Amino acid sequence: MTQTPKKSRRQTLEEFLAARPADAFARYGLAMECANAGDNQAAEENYKLLIAAHPDYTAGYYHYGQLLVRLGRRDEARAVLTSGVAATRRTGDEHARSEMEAAMGELG
């Protein structure tokens, strides 16, 4: 009897998104999974796709901004976080807005 290898979370999310490419939560999860695994290019691509398709998905802006900060791309991080603050104003998400404003304050 052979065992099939267990799929990674990333593989599961990629397969889910292949079937449902408009699913915002799965796209966000994949971006986070890529970032946590150190695949910064894939993380960035997925954050961009998320924000383009779901401009009010505020958590995406925050974590994308944090990724850019880790990569030393502070100006780009500031721009992403600024767009995220605008999204929080549209959605009324005060918690996310305060987190993004604090992150922007840390950038100087």
Buried (B, 14 or more C-beta within 10 A) or exposed (E): EEEEEEEEEBEBBBEBBEEEEEBBEBBBBBBBBBBEEEBBEBBBBBBBBBBEBBBBBBBBBBBBBBBBBEEEBBEBBBEBBBBBBBBBEEBEBEEBBEBBBEBBEEEE
